[in-house]
Amino acid sequence: MVELLPVWGWMLGTGLHYDTINQGVARERARLKAGIGSTFGAIVAVLALITLVAAVLVLLTNLHQGRLASRHLQSLVHHYISQQIAERRGFARELHDGINQLIAAAKYRIEAALTQAAQGQAE
């Protein structure tokens, strides 16, 4: 910046040129843009990494929960089948023992009736 003083024939100036200042400002703006761009890129990379880690953790948690549910379901099925087998055995035992007793009792009554009929008792 230069000022002309015609009365004295002088020129006053700061010794700085606008071109030099403009070039410096342009350089700083470019450096600032590059810094902002690299910072933004780093933030996006970190965000992508965090998202990936979160997705992997969710997937692993789902797999683990699925395995736990499968084990629990297998345990329930095993327990249900065991109970069903025990119930069937008990029912078969009661049926077998009850029918055998009834058949044996019917046999003895028939034999007793036949014996009484052979002896002439018609009752």
DSSP file with accessible surface (Angstrom, degrees, kcal/mol):
  #  RESIDUE AA STRUCTURE BP1 BP2  ACC     N-H-->O    O-->H-N    N-H-->O    O-->H-N    TCO  KAPPA ALPHA  PHI   PSI    X-CA   Y-CA   Z-CA
    1    1 A M              0   0  100      0, 0.0    13,-1.6     0, 0.0    14,-0.4   0.000 360.0 360.0 360.0 129.0    0.0    0.0    0.0
    2    2 A V  E     -A   13   0A  80     11,-0.2     2,-0.4    12,-0.1    11,-0.3  -0.979 360.0-160.9-132.8 138.0    1.5    3.3   -1.1
    3    3 A E  E     -A   12   0A 111      9,-4.0     9,-3.3    -2,-0.4     2,-0.5  -0.972  15.3-139.3-118.3 133.2    0.3    6.9   -0.5
    4    4 A L  E     -A   11   0A 109     -2,-0.4     7,-0.2     7,-0.2    -2,-0.0  -0.777   9.5-165.3 -92.1 130.1    1.5    9.7   -2.6
    5    5 A L  E >>> +A   10   0A  47      5,-3.5     5,-2.0    -2,-0.5     4,-1.6  -0.816  10.0 179.1-112.0  89.7    2.3   13.0   -0.8
    6    6 A P  T 345S+     0   0  101      0, 0.0    -1,-0.1     0, 0.0     5,-0.0   0.812  72.2  65.8 -67.8 -27.3    2.5   15.5   -3.7
    7    7 A V  T 345S+     0   0  131      1,-0.2    -2,-0.0     2,-0.1     0, 0.0   0.911 118.8  23.0 -61.7 -41.5    3.2   18.5   -1.5
    8    8 A W  T <45S-     0   0  175     -3,-0.6    -1,-0.2     2,-0.1     3,-0.1   0.519 107.3-118.9-101.0 -11.2    6.5   17.2   -0.4
    9    9 A G  T  <5 +     0   0   60     -4,-1.6     2,-0.3     1,-0.3    -2,-0.1   0.809  69.1 133.2  79.1  26.1    7.1   14.9   -3.4
   10   10 A W  E   < -A    5   0A 153     -5,-2.0    -5,-3.5     2,-0.0     2,-0.4  -0.736  48.3-148.0-107.9 164.9    7.1   11.9   -1.2
   11   11 A M  E     -A    4   0A 132     -2,-0.3     2,-0.4    -7,-0.2    -7,-0.2  -0.998  12.8-162.5-130.0 129.6    5.6    8.5   -1.3
   12   12 A L  E     +A    3   0A  98     -9,-3.3    -9,-4.0    -2,-0.4     2,-0.3  -0.915  19.8 156.7-110.2 140.9    4.7    6.7    1.9
   13   13 A G  E     -A    2   0A  54     -2,-0.4   -11,-0.2   -11,-0.3    -2,-0.0  -0.981  48.2-123.8-156.6 166.4    4.1    2.9    2.1
   14   14 A T        -     0   0   94    -13,-1.6     3,-0.1    -2,-0.3   -12,-0.1   0.607  49.1-119.2 -87.8 -15.7    4.1   -0.1    4.4
   15   15 A G  S    S+     0   0   66    -14,-0.4     2,-0.4     1,-0.3   -13,-0.1   0.471  79.8 113.0  89.6  -1.7    6.5   -2.0    2.3
   16   16 A L        -     0   0   99    -15,-0.2     2,-0.4     4,-0.0    -1,-0.3  -0.855  56.3-146.3-104.4 145.2    3.9   -4.7    1.7
   17   17 A H     >  -     0   0  120     -2,-0.4     4,-2.2     1,-0.1     3,-0.3  -0.837  16.9-130.8-109.9 143.4    2.3   -5.5   -1.6
   18   18 A Y  H  > S+     0   0  139     -2,-0.4     4,-3.2     1,-0.2     5,-0.2   0.880 108.4  58.2 -58.6 -36.2   -1.2   -6.6   -2.0
   19   19 A D  H  > S+     0   0  114      1,-0.2     4,-2.4     2,-0.2    -1,-0.2   0.917 106.3  47.8 -62.0 -42.9    0.0   -9.4   -4.3
   20   20 A T  H  > S+     0   0   80     -3,-0.3     4,-2.2     2,-0.2    -1,-0.2   0.923 114.4  46.4 -64.3 -43.3    2.2  -10.8   -1.5
   21   21 A I  H  X S+     0   0   75     -4,-2.2     4,-2.8     2,-0.2     5,-0.2   0.938 112.6  49.9 -65.1 -45.6   -0.6  -10.6    1.0
   22   22 A N  H  X S+     0   0   96     -4,-3.2     4,-2.6     1,-0.2    -2,-0.2   0.890 110.3  50.4 -62.2 -39.2   -3.1  -12.2   -1.4
   23   23 A Q  H  X S+     0   0  119     -4,-2.4     4,-2.5    -5,-0.2    -1,-0.2   0.917 111.3  48.4 -65.3 -41.8   -0.7  -15.0   -2.1
   24   24 A G  H  X S+     0   0   17     -4,-2.2     4,-2.5     2,-0.2    -2,-0.2   0.918 112.3  48.5 -64.0 -43.0   -0.2  -15.7    1.6
   25   25 A V  H  X S+     0   0   63     -4,-2.8     4,-2.6     2,-0.2    -2,-0.2   0.925 111.9  49.7 -62.7 -42.2   -3.9  -15.6    2.2
   26   26 A A  H  X S+     0   0   58     -4,-2.6     4,-2.4    -5,-0.2    -2,-0.2   0.914 110.6  50.2 -63.7 -41.2   -4.5  -18.0   -0.7
   27   27 A R  H  X S+     0   0  157     -4,-2.5     4,-2.5     2,-0.2    -1,-0.2   0.926 112.0  47.0 -61.4 -45.8   -1.8  -20.4    0.6
   28   28 A E  H  X S+     0   0   97     -4,-2.5     4,-2.7     2,-0.2    -2,-0.2   0.885 111.1  51.9 -65.0 -38.5   -3.3  -20.4    4.1
   29   29 A R  H  X S+     0   0  178     -4,-2.6     4,-2.8     2,-0.2    -1,-0.2   0.917 111.0  47.6 -63.6 -42.6   -6.8  -21.0    2.7
   30   30 A A  H  X S+     0   0   59     -4,-2.4     4,-2.5     2,-0.2    -2,-0.2   0.921 113.2  47.9 -63.8 -43.2   -5.5  -23.9    0.7
   31   31 A R  H  X S+     0   0  165     -4,-2.5     4,-2.5     2,-0.2    -2,-0.2   0.915 112.6  49.3 -63.6 -41.0   -3.7  -25.3    3.8
   32   32 A L  H  X S+     0   0  112     -4,-2.7     4,-2.7     2,-0.2    -2,-0.2   0.924 111.0  49.4 -64.9 -42.8   -6.8  -24.8    5.9
   33   33 A K  H  X S+     0   0  163     -4,-2.8     4,-2.8     1,-0.2    -1,-0.2   0.910 111.4  49.4 -62.0 -42.8   -9.0  -26.6    3.3
   34   34 A A  H  X S+     0   0   65     -4,-2.5     4,-2.7     2,-0.2     5,-0.2   0.916 111.7  48.9 -63.1 -41.7   -6.6  -29.5    3.1
   35   35 A G  H  X S+     0   0   31     -4,-2.5     4,-2.5     2,-0.2    -2,-0.2   0.920 112.4  47.5 -63.5 -42.8   -6.6  -29.7    6.9
   36   36 A I  H  X S+     0   0  105     -4,-2.7     4,-2.9     2,-0.2     5,-0.2   0.925 112.6  50.2 -64.4 -42.2  -10.4  -29.7    7.0
   37   37 A G  H  X S+     0   0   42     -4,-2.8     4,-2.5     2,-0.2    -2,-0.2   0.925 112.6  45.4 -62.5 -44.7  -10.5  -32.3    4.2
   38   38 A S  H  X S+     0   0   78     -4,-2.7     4,-2.4     2,-0.2    -1,-0.2   0.900 113.8  49.8 -68.5 -37.2   -8.1  -34.6    6.0
   39   39 A T  H  X S+     0   0   80     -4,-2.5     4,-2.6    -5,-0.2    -2,-0.2   0.933 111.8  48.3 -64.9 -43.4   -9.8  -34.2    9.3
   40   40 A F  H  X S+     0   0  138     -4,-2.9     4,-2.6     1,-0.2    -2,-0.2   0.918 111.3  51.0 -61.9 -42.4  -13.2  -34.9    7.7
   41   41 A G  H  X S+     0   0   38     -4,-2.5     4,-2.4    -5,-0.2    -1,-0.2   0.906 110.3  48.9 -61.6 -41.7  -11.7  -38.0    6.0
   42   42 A A  H  X S+     0   0   54     -4,-2.4     4,-2.7     2,-0.2     5,-0.2   0.914 111.0  50.1 -64.9 -41.2  -10.3  -39.2    9.4
   43   43 A I  H  X S+     0   0  100     -4,-2.6     4,-2.7     2,-0.2    -2,-0.2   0.926 111.6  48.2 -62.9 -43.9  -13.7  -38.7   11.1
   44   44 A V  H  X S+     0   0   70     -4,-2.6     4,-2.7     2,-0.2    -2,-0.2   0.919 112.0  49.8 -63.2 -41.3  -15.5  -40.6    8.3
   45   45 A A  H  X S+     0   0   59     -4,-2.4     4,-2.5     2,-0.2    -2,-0.2   0.929 112.4  46.4 -63.5 -44.9  -12.9  -43.4    8.6
   46   46 A V  H  X S+     0   0   82     -4,-2.7     4,-2.8     2,-0.2     5,-0.2   0.921 112.8  50.3 -64.2 -41.7  -13.3  -43.7   12.3
   47   47 A L  H  X S+     0   0  106     -4,-2.7     4,-2.5    -5,-0.2    -2,-0.2   0.919 111.0  48.9 -62.2 -42.3  -17.1  -43.6   12.0
   48   48 A A  H  X S+     0   0   58     -4,-2.7     4,-2.5     2,-0.2    -2,-0.2   0.917 112.0  49.2 -63.8 -41.5  -17.0  -46.4    9.4
   49   49 A L  H  X S+     0   0  109     -4,-2.5     4,-2.7     2,-0.2    -2,-0.2   0.930 111.8  48.0 -64.0 -44.4  -14.7  -48.4   11.7
   50   50 A I  H  X S+     0   0  103     -4,-2.8     4,-2.7     2,-0.2    -2,-0.2   0.915 112.0  50.2 -63.1 -41.3  -17.0  -47.9   14.6
   51   51 A T  H  X S+     0   0   84     -4,-2.5     4,-2.5    -5,-0.2    -2,-0.2   0.920 111.3  48.7 -63.2 -42.0  -20.0  -48.9   12.5
   52   52 A L  H  X S+     0   0  110     -4,-2.5     4,-2.5     2,-0.2    -2,-0.2   0.929 112.1  47.9 -63.3 -45.6  -18.3  -52.0   11.3
   53   53 A V  H  X S+     0   0   76     -4,-2.7     4,-2.7     1,-0.2    -2,-0.2   0.926 112.2  49.9 -62.0 -43.0  -17.3  -53.0   14.9
   54   54 A A  H  X S+     0   0   49     -4,-2.7     4,-2.6     2,-0.2    -2,-0.2   0.919 110.8  49.7 -63.0 -41.7  -20.9  -52.4   16.1
   55   55 A A  H  X S+     0   0   58     -4,-2.5     4,-2.5     2,-0.2    -2,-0.2   0.918 111.5  48.4 -64.0 -41.9  -22.3  -54.5   13.2
   56   56 A V  H  X S+     0   0   68     -4,-2.5     4,-2.9     2,-0.2     5,-0.2   0.921 111.8  49.8 -63.9 -42.8  -19.8  -57.3   14.0
   57   57 A L  H  X S+     0   0  100     -4,-2.7     4,-2.6     2,-0.2    -2,-0.2   0.911 111.1  48.9 -63.7 -40.9  -20.7  -57.2   17.7
   58   58 A V  H  X S+     0   0   84     -4,-2.6     4,-2.7     2,-0.2    -2,-0.2   0.930 112.4  48.8 -63.2 -43.0  -24.5  -57.3   16.9
   59   59 A L  H  X S+     0   0  102     -4,-2.5     4,-2.6     2,-0.2    -2,-0.2   0.937 112.7  47.0 -62.5 -46.3  -23.9  -60.2   14.6
   60   60 A L  H  X S+     0   0   97     -4,-2.9     4,-2.6     1,-0.2    -1,-0.2   0.899 111.9  51.0 -63.0 -39.3  -21.9  -62.1   17.2
   61   61 A T  H  X S+     0   0   77     -4,-2.6     4,-2.9    -5,-0.2     5,-0.2   0.926 110.6  48.9 -64.2 -42.9  -24.5  -61.3   19.9
   62   62 A N  H  X S+     0   0  104     -4,-2.7     4,-2.4     2,-0.2    -2,-0.2   0.909 111.7  49.0 -63.2 -42.0  -27.2  -62.7   17.6
   63   63 A L  H  X S+     0   0   83     -4,-2.6     4,-2.4     2,-0.2    -2,-0.2   0.923 112.7  47.8 -62.5 -42.9  -25.3  -65.8   16.9
   64   64 A H  H  X S+     0   0   92     -4,-2.6     4,-2.6     2,-0.2    -2,-0.2   0.932 112.4  48.4 -64.2 -44.1  -24.6  -66.3   20.6
   65   65 A Q  H  X S+     0   0  107     -4,-2.9     4,-2.7     1,-0.2    -1,-0.2   0.889 110.5  52.8 -63.4 -38.0  -28.3  -65.8   21.5
   66   66 A G  H  X S+     0   0   41     -4,-2.4     4,-2.5    -5,-0.2    -1,-0.2   0.912 109.7  47.8 -63.1 -42.3  -29.3  -68.2   18.7
   67   67 A R  H  X S+     0   0  143     -4,-2.4     4,-2.6     2,-0.2    -2,-0.2   0.915 112.4  49.2 -64.9 -42.4  -27.0  -70.9   20.2
   68   68 A L  H  X S+     0   0   70     -4,-2.6     4,-2.6     1,-0.2    -2,-0.2   0.924 112.3  47.9 -62.5 -43.1  -28.3  -70.3   23.6
   69   69 A A  H  X S+     0   0   60     -4,-2.7     4,-2.8     2,-0.2    -2,-0.2   0.904 111.5  51.1 -64.4 -39.6  -31.9  -70.5   22.4
   70   70 A S  H  X S+     0   0   58     -4,-2.5     4,-2.6     2,-0.2    -2,-0.2   0.924 111.4  47.1 -64.1 -44.3  -31.0  -73.7   20.5
   71   71 A R  H  X S+     0   0  147     -4,-2.6     4,-2.4     2,-0.2    -2,-0.2   0.912 113.2  48.9 -62.7 -42.3  -29.5  -75.3   23.5
   72   72 A H  H  X S+     0   0  119     -4,-2.6     4,-2.6     2,-0.2    -2,-0.2   0.918 111.6  49.2 -64.3 -41.6  -32.5  -74.3   25.6
   73   73 A L  H  X S+     0   0  107     -4,-2.8     4,-2.7     2,-0.2    -2,-0.2   0.916 110.5  50.3 -64.5 -42.0  -34.9  -75.7   23.1
   74   74 A Q  H  X S+     0   0  128     -4,-2.6     4,-2.7     1,-0.2    -1,-0.2   0.908 110.6  50.2 -61.5 -41.2  -32.9  -78.9   22.9
   75   75 A S  H  X S+     0   0   72     -4,-2.4     4,-2.6     2,-0.2    -2,-0.2   0.919 111.3  48.2 -63.1 -43.7  -33.0  -79.2   26.7
   76   76 A L  H  X S+     0   0   87     -4,-2.6     4,-2.9     2,-0.2    -2,-0.2   0.913 112.4  48.5 -63.5 -42.7  -36.8  -78.6   26.7
   77   77 A V  H  X S+     0   0   73     -4,-2.7     4,-2.9     2,-0.2     5,-0.2   0.928 112.2  49.1 -63.2 -44.0  -37.4  -81.2   24.0
   78   78 A H  H  X S+     0   0  132     -4,-2.7     4,-2.6     1,-0.2    -2,-0.2   0.928 113.3  46.7 -61.0 -44.1  -35.2  -83.7   25.9
   79   79 A H  H  X S+     0   0  108     -4,-2.6     4,-2.6     2,-0.2    -2,-0.2   0.919 112.8  49.7 -63.6 -43.2  -37.1  -83.0   29.1
   80   80 A Y  H  X S+     0   0  149     -4,-2.9     4,-2.5     2,-0.2    -2,-0.2   0.929 112.6  46.5 -62.9 -44.6  -40.5  -83.3   27.3
   81   81 A I  H  X S+     0   0   73     -4,-2.9     4,-2.9     2,-0.2     5,-0.2   0.915 112.0  51.3 -65.6 -40.4  -39.5  -86.6   25.6
   82   82 A S  H  X S+     0   0   52     -4,-2.6     4,-2.6    -5,-0.2    -1,-0.2   0.925 112.1  46.6 -61.3 -44.3  -38.2  -87.9   29.0
   83   83 A Q  H  X S+     0   0  106     -4,-2.6     4,-2.6     2,-0.2    -1,-0.2   0.901 112.2  50.9 -64.0 -40.3  -41.5  -87.0   30.7
   84   84 A Q  H  X S+     0   0   60     -4,-2.5     4,-2.6     2,-0.2    -2,-0.2   0.923 111.3  47.5 -64.9 -41.8  -43.5  -88.5   27.8
   85   85 A I  H  X S+     0   0   71     -4,-2.9     4,-2.7     2,-0.2    -2,-0.2   0.926 112.5  49.4 -64.6 -44.5  -41.5  -91.8   28.0
   86   86 A A  H  X S+     0   0   55     -4,-2.6     4,-2.5    -5,-0.2    -2,-0.2   0.915 112.1  48.5 -61.9 -40.8  -41.9  -91.9   31.8
   87   87 A E  H  X S+     0   0  149     -4,-2.6     4,-2.7     1,-0.2    -2,-0.2   0.917 111.7  49.1 -66.2 -41.8  -45.7  -91.2   31.5
   88   88 A R  H  X S+     0   0  158     -4,-2.6     4,-2.9     2,-0.2    -2,-0.2   0.901 111.2  49.8 -63.7 -41.3  -46.0  -93.9   28.9
   89   89 A R  H  X S+     0   0  167     -4,-2.7     4,-2.7     2,-0.2    -2,-0.2   0.917 112.4  47.2 -62.4 -44.5  -44.1  -96.4   31.0
   90   90 A G  H  X S+     0   0   15     -4,-2.5     4,-2.8     2,-0.2     5,-0.2   0.928 113.8  47.4 -62.5 -43.8  -46.3  -95.6   34.0
   91   91 A F  H  X S+     0   0  135     -4,-2.7     4,-2.9     1,-0.2     5,-0.2   0.927 113.3  48.3 -63.3 -42.8  -49.4  -96.0   31.9
   92   92 A A  H  X S+     0   0   51     -4,-2.9     4,-3.4     2,-0.2     5,-0.2   0.909 112.0  49.9 -63.7 -41.5  -48.2  -99.2   30.4
   93   93 A R  H  X S+     0   0  146     -4,-2.7     4,-3.3     2,-0.2     5,-0.3   0.942 113.7  44.6 -62.8 -46.4  -47.3 -100.6   33.9
   94   94 A E  H  X S+     0   0  144     -4,-2.8     4,-2.6     2,-0.2     5,-0.3   0.920 116.7  46.3 -64.4 -42.2  -50.7  -99.7   35.2
   95   95 A L  H  X S+     0   0   87     -4,-2.9     4,-2.6    -5,-0.2     5,-0.3   0.939 116.4  44.9 -64.5 -45.6  -52.4 -101.1   32.2
   96   96 A H  H  X S+     0   0  109     -4,-3.4     4,-2.6    -5,-0.2     5,-0.2   0.947 118.0  42.1 -64.2 -50.9  -50.4 -104.2   32.3
   97   97 A D  H  X S+     0   0   75     -4,-3.3     4,-2.3    -5,-0.2     5,-0.2   0.921 117.1  47.7 -65.0 -42.5  -50.7 -104.8   36.0
   98   98 A G  H  X S+     0   0   29     -4,-2.6     4,-2.4    -5,-0.3    -2,-0.2   0.934 114.9  44.4 -65.6 -44.9  -54.4 -103.9   36.1
   99   99 A I  H  X S+     0   0   74     -4,-2.6     4,-3.3    -5,-0.3     5,-0.3   0.918 112.4  52.6 -67.8 -41.3  -55.3 -106.1   33.1
  100  100 A N  H  X S+     0   0   74     -4,-2.6     4,-2.9    -5,-0.3     5,-0.2   0.922 111.5  46.7 -60.3 -42.6  -53.2 -109.0   34.4
  101  101 A Q  H  X S+     0   0  140     -4,-2.3     4,-2.9    -5,-0.2    -1,-0.2   0.919 114.0  47.8 -65.4 -42.3  -55.0 -108.8   37.7
  102  102 A L  H  X S+     0   0  126     -4,-2.4     4,-2.9     2,-0.2    -2,-0.2   0.918 114.1  46.5 -64.6 -42.2  -58.4 -108.6   36.0
  103  103 A I  H  X S+     0   0  104     -4,-3.3     4,-2.8     2,-0.2    -2,-0.2   0.926 113.8  48.2 -65.0 -43.5  -57.6 -111.5   33.7
  104  104 A A  H  X S+     0   0   41     -4,-2.9     4,-2.6    -5,-0.3    -2,-0.2   0.932 113.8  47.0 -63.6 -41.5  -56.2 -113.6   36.6
  105  105 A A  H  X S+     0   0   42     -4,-2.9     4,-2.4    -5,-0.2    -2,-0.2   0.922 113.1  48.8 -65.8 -41.5  -59.3 -112.8   38.7
  106  106 A A  H  X S+     0   0   47     -4,-2.9     4,-2.8     1,-0.2     5,-0.2   0.914 110.6  51.7 -64.0 -39.4  -61.6 -113.6   35.8
  107  107 A K  H  X S+     0   0  113     -4,-2.8     4,-2.9     2,-0.2     5,-0.2   0.937 110.5  47.2 -61.3 -48.2  -59.7 -116.9   35.2
  108  108 A Y  H  X S+     0   0  153     -4,-2.6     4,-2.7     1,-0.2    -1,-0.2   0.903 113.2  49.0 -63.6 -37.2  -60.1 -117.9   38.9
  109  109 A R  H  X S+     0   0  194     -4,-2.4     4,-2.8     2,-0.2    -2,-0.2   0.913 112.1  48.2 -68.3 -41.1  -63.8 -117.0   38.8
  110  110 A I  H  X S+     0   0  102     -4,-2.8     4,-2.9     2,-0.2     5,-0.2   0.928 113.5  47.3 -64.1 -43.4  -64.4 -118.9   35.6
  111  111 A E  H  X S+     0   0   85     -4,-2.9     4,-2.6    -5,-0.2    -2,-0.2   0.919 113.0  48.8 -62.5 -41.0  -62.5 -121.9   37.1
  112  112 A A  H  X S+     0   0   45     -4,-2.7     4,-2.7    -5,-0.2    -2,-0.2   0.917 112.4  48.5 -65.1 -39.6  -64.5 -121.6   40.3
  113  113 A A  H  X S+     0   0   53     -4,-2.8     4,-2.7     2,-0.2    -2,-0.2   0.909 112.3  48.5 -66.7 -40.8  -67.8 -121.4   38.3
  114  114 A L  H  X S+     0   0  115     -4,-2.9     4,-2.3     2,-0.2    -1,-0.2   0.904 111.8  49.4 -64.4 -40.3  -66.8 -124.5   36.2
  115  115 A T  H  X S+     0   0   75     -4,-2.6     4,-1.6    -5,-0.2    -2,-0.2   0.929 113.5  46.1 -63.2 -44.5  -65.9 -126.4   39.4
  116  116 A Q  H  <>S+     0   0   77     -4,-2.7     5,-2.9     1,-0.2     4,-0.3   0.894 112.1  51.2 -67.0 -38.0  -69.2 -125.4   41.0
  117  117 A A  H ><5S+     0   0   64     -4,-2.7     3,-0.9     1,-0.2    -1,-0.2   0.883 108.5  51.4 -66.2 -37.6  -71.1 -126.3   37.8
  118  118 A A  H 3<5S+     0   0   90     -4,-2.3    -1,-0.2     1,-0.3    -2,-0.2   0.834 108.6  52.3 -68.3 -28.9  -69.3 -129.7   37.7
  119  119 A Q  T 3<5S-     0   0  134     -4,-1.6    -1,-0.3    -5,-0.2    -2,-0.2   0.467 124.3-105.0 -86.0  -1.6  -70.4 -130.3   41.3
  120  120 A G  T < 5S+     0   0   65     -3,-0.9     2,-0.7    -4,-0.3    -3,-0.2   0.571  76.7 134.9  92.3  10.5  -74.0 -129.5   40.4
  121  121 A Q      < -     0   0   91     -5,-2.9    -1,-0.3    -6,-0.2    -2,-0.1  -0.819  33.4-170.9 -92.4 117.1  -74.2 -126.1   41.9
  122  122 A A              0   0  106     -2,-0.7    -1,-0.1     1,-0.2    -5,-0.1   0.444 360.0 360.0 -88.4  -4.0  -75.9 -123.9   39.3
  123  123 A E              0   0  207     -7,-0.1    -1,-0.2   -10,-0.0    -6,-0.1   0.813 360.0 360.0 -64.1 360.0  -75.4 -120.7   41.0
